[in-house]
Amino acid sequence: VSTSHLQLAAFALGTIGWILCTISMGTVEWRVWHVDNTTIISSGIAWVGIWKVCFISYLHISPGYKEQFCHKFSDYDFSIPHEIYAAQGLLLIAMFMGLLGLTTTIFALRNIYMGITKKTLITHFFLVGGFFYISAGMCILIPVSWNFYSIVQNKTISFPPSYYMPSSPAAQEAGTAIPIGIVAVILLLLSGSFSLSYRFPV
């Protein structure tokens, strides 16, 4: 048991990283667009996420009330960049990989704390868990890096007319999903490193 403190920390960090991955995947604030035309986007701010775009509008709403309009990305919207659909797949893979990493780490820790001293049942599961953690972290890093690059370069998106979104913002900035994703990547990579560093005692 005394040789597995880092691996116990790996499980804790991996759990937090997996939760943050799930949060970032469901958060729409990946890219915050500032628009000049406030006819429909009343607040002048729109949020571009991995699954949908949202904005606040006062149009056709009673005075004093506001409503958030969201448009989910459809497979039929060919004008949406392919990177968005790739990011969807990568985040789903990351979520699945992280869950597998947690499962294998739990199994290895269970064997240690129950006094099962069979080397293969411990070291192999820590190695597999570390591989899953690192793979999950890399799958999150790609969409996070791509979105951050798009923000820095002020990249445009040709939205369909039904989205009521301009093709280019006046300015854009990173939303809350970006730092959440970065923290998730760091925690998962640390978890993977800790899991891979396990050495069975002689």
C-alpha positions as YAML, in Angstrom:
chain: A
units: angstrom
residues:
- id: 1
  name: VAL
  ca: [0.00, 0.00, 0.00]
- id: 2
  name: SER
  ca: [2.85, 2.40, 0.84]
- id: 3
  name: THR
  ca: [4.10, 2.20, -2.78]
- id: 4
  name: SER
  ca: [0.82, 3.35, -4.33]
- id: 5
  name: HIS
  ca: [0.36, 6.86, -2.93]
- id: 6
  name: LEU
  ca: [1.06, 8.48, -6.31]
- id: 7
  name: GLN
  ca: [-1.41, 6.13, -7.97]
- id: 8
  name: LEU
  ca: [-4.06, 7.05, -5.42]
- id: 9
  name: ALA
  ca: [-3.38, 10.70, -6.27]
- id: 10
  name: ALA
  ca: [-3.63, 9.75, -9.95]
- id: 11
  name: PHE
  ca: [-7.13, 8.40, -9.34]
- id: 12
  name: ALA
  ca: [-8.17, 11.59, -7.52]
- id: 13
  name: LEU
  ca: [-6.71, 13.89, -10.18]
- id: 14
  name: GLY
  ca: [-8.11, 11.71, -12.96]
- id: 15
  name: THR
  ca: [-11.57, 11.90, -11.43]
- id: 16
  name: ILE
  ca: [-11.44, 15.71, -11.27]
- id: 17
  name: GLY
  ca: [-10.02, 15.90, -14.79]
- id: 18
  name: TRP
  ca: [-12.76, 13.63, -16.14]
- id: 19
  name: ILE
  ca: [-15.44, 15.75, -14.45]
- id: 20
  name: LEU
  ca: [-13.92, 18.94, -15.91]
- id: 21
  name: CYS
  ca: [-13.82, 17.29, -19.34]
- id: 22
  name: THR
  ca: [-17.54, 16.56, -19.06]
- id: 23
  name: ILE
  ca: [-18.24, 20.14, -17.93]
- id: 24
  name: SER
  ca: [-16.26, 21.69, -20.78]
- id: 25
  name: MET
  ca: [-17.96, 19.43, -23.31]
- id: 26
  name: GLY
  ca: [-21.40, 20.61, -22.21]
- id: 27
  name: THR
  ca: [-20.44, 24.28, -21.89]
- id: 28
  name: VAL
  ca: [-21.38, 26.51, -24.81]
- id: 29
  name: GLU
  ca: [-18.91, 29.31, -23.95]
- id: 30
  name: TRP
  ca: [-15.93, 28.09, -25.99]
- id: 31
  name: ARG
  ca: [-15.65, 31.21, -28.14]
- id: 32
  name: VAL
  ca: [-17.27, 34.51, -27.14]
- id: 33
  name: TRP
  ca: [-18.18, 36.64, -30.15]
- id: 34
  name: HIS
  ca: [-18.75, 40.38, -29.89]
- id: 35
  name: VAL
  ca: [-21.00, 41.57, -32.72]
- id: 36
  name: ASP
  ca: [-21.86, 45.09, -33.88]
- id: 37
  name: ASN
  ca: [-25.38, 44.42, -35.15]
- id: 38
  name: THR
  ca: [-27.64, 44.14, -32.09]
- id: 39
  name: THR
  ca: [-30.94, 43.92, -34.00]
- id: 40
  name: ILE
  ca: [-31.36, 40.24, -33.16]
- id: 41
  name: ILE
  ca: [-28.38, 39.58, -30.88]
- id: 42
  name: SER
  ca: [-29.52, 42.20, -28.39]
- id: 43
  name: SER
  ca: [-26.64, 41.90, -25.93]
- id: 44
  name: GLY
  ca: [-24.04, 42.07, -28.70]
- id: 45
  name: ILE
  ca: [-22.50, 38.85, -27.44]
- id: 46
  name: ALA
  ca: [-22.88, 35.33, -28.86]
- id: 47
  name: TRP
  ca: [-21.37, 32.08, -27.62]
- id: 48
  name: VAL
  ca: [-19.96, 29.57, -30.08]
- id: 49
  name: GLY
  ca: [-19.63, 26.11, -28.60]
- id: 50
  name: ILE
  ca: [-18.83, 22.61, -29.77]
- id: 51
  name: TRP
  ca: [-22.46, 21.55, -30.10]
- id: 52
  name: LYS
  ca: [-24.38, 24.81, -30.61]
- id: 53
  name: VAL
  ca: [-24.34, 28.61, -30.73]
- id: 54
  name: CYS
  ca: [-26.37, 30.77, -28.34]
- id: 55
  name: PHE
  ca: [-27.18, 34.44, -27.85]
- id: 56
  name: ILE
  ca: [-29.54, 36.67, -25.87]
- id: 57
  name: SER
  ca: [-32.34, 38.37, -27.79]
- id: 58
  name: TYR
  ca: [-35.07, 40.78, -26.77]
- id: 59
  name: LEU
  ca: [-36.80, 40.50, -30.14]
- id: 60
  name: HIS
  ca: [-40.54, 39.70, -29.86]
- id: 61
  name: ILE
  ca: [-40.14, 39.49, -26.08]
- id: 62
  name: SER
  ca: [-42.12, 41.55, -23.60]
- id: 63
  name: PRO
  ca: [-40.26, 44.57, -22.18]
- id: 64
  name: GLY
  ca: [-38.04, 43.62, -19.26]
- id: 65
  name: TYR
  ca: [-37.68, 40.00, -20.40]
- id: 66
  name: LYS
  ca: [-34.92, 38.29, -22.30]
- id: 67
  name: GLU
  ca: [-34.59, 34.90, -23.88]
- id: 68
  name: GLN
  ca: [-31.60, 32.81, -24.84]
- id: 69
  name: PHE
  ca: [-31.77, 31.39, -28.35]
- id: 70
  name: CYS
  ca: [-29.64, 28.40, -29.23]
- id: 71
  name: HIS
  ca: [-29.05, 26.60, -32.53]
- id: 72
  name: LYS
  ca: [-27.62, 23.10, -32.45]
- id: 73
  name: PHE
  ca: [-25.14, 22.20, -35.16]
- id: 74
  name: SER
  ca: [-26.65, 19.82, -37.67]
- id: 75
  name: ASP
  ca: [-24.88, 17.29, -39.85]
- id: 76
  name: TYR
  ca: [-26.60, 18.95, -42.80]
- id: 77
  name: ASP
  ca: [-24.95, 22.35, -42.17]
- id: 78
  name: PHE
  ca: [-22.07, 21.95, -44.61]
- id: 79
  name: SER
  ca: [-20.89, 25.51, -43.99]
- id: 80
  name: ILE
  ca: [-19.91, 24.62, -40.40]
- id: 81
  name: PRO
  ca: [-16.15, 23.89, -40.23]
- id: 82
  name: HIS
  ca: [-15.23, 20.22, -40.06]
- id: 83
  name: GLU
  ca: [-13.08, 20.99, -37.02]
- id: 84
  name: ILE
  ca: [-16.23, 21.46, -34.94]
- id: 85
  name: TYR
  ca: [-17.50, 17.98, -35.74]
- id: 86
  name: ALA
  ca: [-14.01, 16.58, -35.14]
- id: 87
  name: ALA
  ca: [-13.97, 18.30, -31.73]
- id: 88
  name: GLN
  ca: [-17.31, 16.69, -30.87]
- id: 89
  name: GLY
  ca: [-15.91, 13.24, -31.61]
- id: 90
  name: LEU
  ca: [-12.63, 13.89, -29.77]
- id: 91
  name: LEU
  ca: [-14.39, 15.08, -26.62]
- id: 92
  name: LEU
  ca: [-16.67, 12.05, -26.62]
- id: 93
  name: ILE
  ca: [-13.61, 9.81, -27.02]
- id: 94
  name: ALA
  ca: [-11.87, 11.68, -24.19]
- id: 95
  name: MET
  ca: [-14.84, 11.17, -21.91]
- id: 96
  name: PHE
  ca: [-14.90, 7.45, -22.69]
- id: 97
  name: MET
  ca: [-11.11, 7.08, -22.33]
- id: 98
  name: GLY
  ca: [-11.13, 8.90, -19.01]
- id: 99
  name: LEU
  ca: [-13.86, 6.61, -17.72]
- id: 100
  name: LEU
  ca: [-11.84, 3.57, -18.76]
- id: 101
  name: GLY
  ca: [-8.78, 5.02, -17.02]
- id: 102
  name: LEU
  ca: [-10.73, 5.47, -13.80]
- id: 103
  name: THR
  ca: [-12.10, 1.93, -14.02]
- id: 104
  name: THR
  ca: [-8.71, 0.28, -14.49]
- id: 105
  name: THR
  ca: [-7.15, 2.41, -11.73]
- id: 106
  name: ILE
  ca: [-9.92, 1.43, -9.33]
- id: 107
  name: PHE
  ca: [-9.34, -2.23, -10.15]
- id: 108
  name: ALA
  ca: [-5.57, -1.94, -9.54]
- id: 109
  name: LEU
  ca: [-6.05, -0.03, -6.26]
- id: 110
  name: ARG
  ca: [-8.64, -2.58, -5.15]
- id: 111
  name: ASN
  ca: [-6.11, -5.38, -5.62]
- id: 112
  name: ILE
  ca: [-3.50, -3.47, -3.61]
- id: 113
  name: TYR
  ca: [-5.77, -2.63, -0.68]
- id: 114
  name: MET
  ca: [-7.22, -6.15, -0.59]
- id: 115
  name: GLY
  ca: [-3.72, -7.61, -0.35]
- id: 116
  name: ILE
  ca: [-3.72, -9.31, -3.77]
- id: 117
  name: THR
  ca: [-0.03, -9.49, -4.60]
- id: 118
  name: LYS
  ca: [-0.20, -10.80, -8.15]
- id: 119
  name: LYS
  ca: [2.06, -8.45, -10.09]
- id: 120
  name: THR
  ca: [0.22, -8.59, -13.41]
- id: 121
  name: LEU
  ca: [-3.13, -7.67, -11.83]
- id: 122
  name: ILE
  ca: [-1.63, -4.46, -10.49]
- id: 123
  name: THR
  ca: [1.12, -3.21, -12.80]
- id: 124
  name: HIS
  ca: [-0.71, -3.99, -16.03]
- id: 125
  name: PHE
  ca: [-3.86, -2.19, -14.93]
- id: 126
  name: PHE
  ca: [-1.89, 0.86, -13.81]
- id: 127
  name: LEU
  ca: [-0.14, 0.91, -17.19]
- id: 128
  name: VAL
  ca: [-3.42, 0.61, -19.08]
- id: 129
  name: GLY
  ca: [-5.01, 3.28, -16.87]
- id: 130
  name: GLY
  ca: [-2.09, 5.63, -17.51]
- id: 131
  name: PHE
  ca: [-2.44, 5.10, -21.25]
- id: 132
  name: PHE
  ca: [-6.17, 5.91, -21.08]
- id: 133
  name: TYR
  ca: [-5.57, 9.06, -19.00]
- id: 134
  name: ILE
  ca: [-2.93, 10.39, -21.38]
- id: 135
  name: SER
  ca: [-5.05, 9.56, -24.42]
- id: 136
  name: ALA
  ca: [-8.03, 11.39, -22.89]
- id: 137
  name: GLY
  ca: [-5.86, 14.41, -22.15]
- id: 138
  name: MET
  ca: [-4.56, 14.55, -25.73]
- id: 139
  name: CYS
  ca: [-8.10, 14.23, -27.12]
- id: 140
  name: ILE
  ca: [-9.13, 17.29, -25.08]
- id: 141
  name: LEU
  ca: [-5.96, 19.22, -25.93]
- id: 142
  name: ILE
  ca: [-6.68, 19.17, -29.68]
- id: 143
  name: PRO
  ca: [-10.09, 20.98, -29.63]
- id: 144
  name: VAL
  ca: [-8.90, 23.33, -26.88]
- id: 145
  name: SER
  ca: [-5.83, 24.30, -28.93]
- id: 146
  name: TRP
  ca: [-7.84, 24.63, -32.13]
- id: 147
  name: ASN
  ca: [-10.42, 26.91, -30.48]
- id: 148
  name: PHE
  ca: [-7.73, 29.04, -28.85]
- id: 149
  name: TYR
  ca: [-5.94, 29.38, -32.19]
- id: 150
  name: SER
  ca: [-9.21, 30.38, -33.89]
- id: 151
  name: ILE
  ca: [-9.77, 33.04, -31.23]
- id: 152
  name: VAL
  ca: [-6.26, 34.48, -31.58]
- id: 153
  name: GLN
  ca: [-6.59, 34.56, -35.39]
- id: 154
  name: ASN
  ca: [-10.20, 35.89, -35.16]
- id: 155
  name: LYS
  ca: [-11.38, 33.12, -37.48]
- id: 156
  name: THR
  ca: [-14.79, 33.43, -39.13]
- id: 157
  name: ILE
  ca: [-17.59, 30.87, -39.52]
- id: 158
  name: SER
  ca: [-20.16, 31.01, -42.34]
- id: 159
  name: PHE
  ca: [-23.30, 30.22, -40.37]
- id: 160
  name: PRO
  ca: [-26.53, 29.38, -42.24]
- id: 161
  name: PRO
  ca: [-29.08, 32.25, -42.37]
- id: 162
  name: SER
  ca: [-31.37, 30.41, -39.94]
- id: 163
  name: TYR
  ca: [-28.78, 30.86, -37.19]
- id: 164
  name: TYR
  ca: [-29.09, 34.68, -37.30]
- id: 165
  name: MET
  ca: [-25.33, 34.83, -36.71]
- id: 166
  name: PRO
  ca: [-22.84, 37.03, -38.56]
- id: 167
  name: SER
  ca: [-20.05, 35.26, -40.41]
- id: 168
  name: SER
  ca: [-17.39, 37.28, -38.60]
- id: 169
  name: PRO
  ca: [-17.33, 38.95, -35.17]
- id: 170
  name: ALA
  ca: [-16.06, 42.40, -34.38]
- id: 171
  name: ALA
  ca: [-13.87, 40.70, -31.79]
- id: 172
  name: GLN
  ca: [-13.77, 37.40, -29.96]
- id: 173
  name: GLU
  ca: [-12.31, 36.04, -26.76]
- id: 174
  name: ALA
  ca: [-11.90, 32.73, -24.97]
- id: 175
  name: GLY
  ca: [-14.90, 31.51, -23.03]
- id: 176
  name: THR
  ca: [-14.97, 29.59, -19.76]
- id: 177
  name: ALA
  ca: [-14.74, 26.21, -21.51]
- id: 178
  name: ILE
  ca: [-11.16, 26.91, -22.66]
- id: 179
  name: PRO
  ca: [-9.55, 27.25, -19.18]
- id: 180
  name: ILE
  ca: [-11.69, 24.37, -17.89]
- id: 181
  name: GLY
  ca: [-10.41, 22.22, -20.74]
- id: 182
  name: ILE
  ca: [-6.80, 23.25, -20.09]
- id: 183
  name: VAL
  ca: [-7.06, 22.28, -16.41]
- id: 184
  name: ALA
  ca: [-8.66, 18.96, -17.43]
- id: 185
  name: VAL
  ca: [-5.75, 18.27, -19.80]
- id: 186
  name: ILE
  ca: [-3.15, 19.02, -17.10]
- id: 187
  name: LEU
  ca: [-4.87, 16.83, -14.51]
- id: 188
  name: LEU
  ca: [-5.33, 13.90, -16.90]
- id: 189
  name: LEU
  ca: [-1.72, 14.05, -18.10]
- id: 190
  name: LEU
  ca: [-0.53, 14.14, -14.48]
- id: 191
  name: SER
  ca: [-2.77, 11.18, -13.69]
- id: 192
  name: GLY
  ca: [-1.34, 9.26, -16.60]
- id: 193
  name: SER
  ca: [2.23, 10.04, -15.56]
- id: 194
  name: PHE
  ca: [1.56, 8.95, -11.97]
- id: 195
  name: SER
  ca: [-0.09, 5.72, -13.10]
- id: 196
  name: LEU
  ca: [2.74, 4.84, -15.47]
- id: 197
  name: SER
  ca: [5.35, 5.51, -12.77]
- id: 198
  name: TYR
  ca: [4.17, 2.64, -10.55]
- id: 199
  name: ARG
  ca: [6.84, 0.09, -9.71]
- id: 200
  name: PHE
  ca: [5.91, -3.19, -8.09]
- id: 201
  name: PRO
  ca: [7.91, -3.64, -4.85]
- id: 202
  name: VAL
  ca: [10.58, -6.32, -4.82]
...
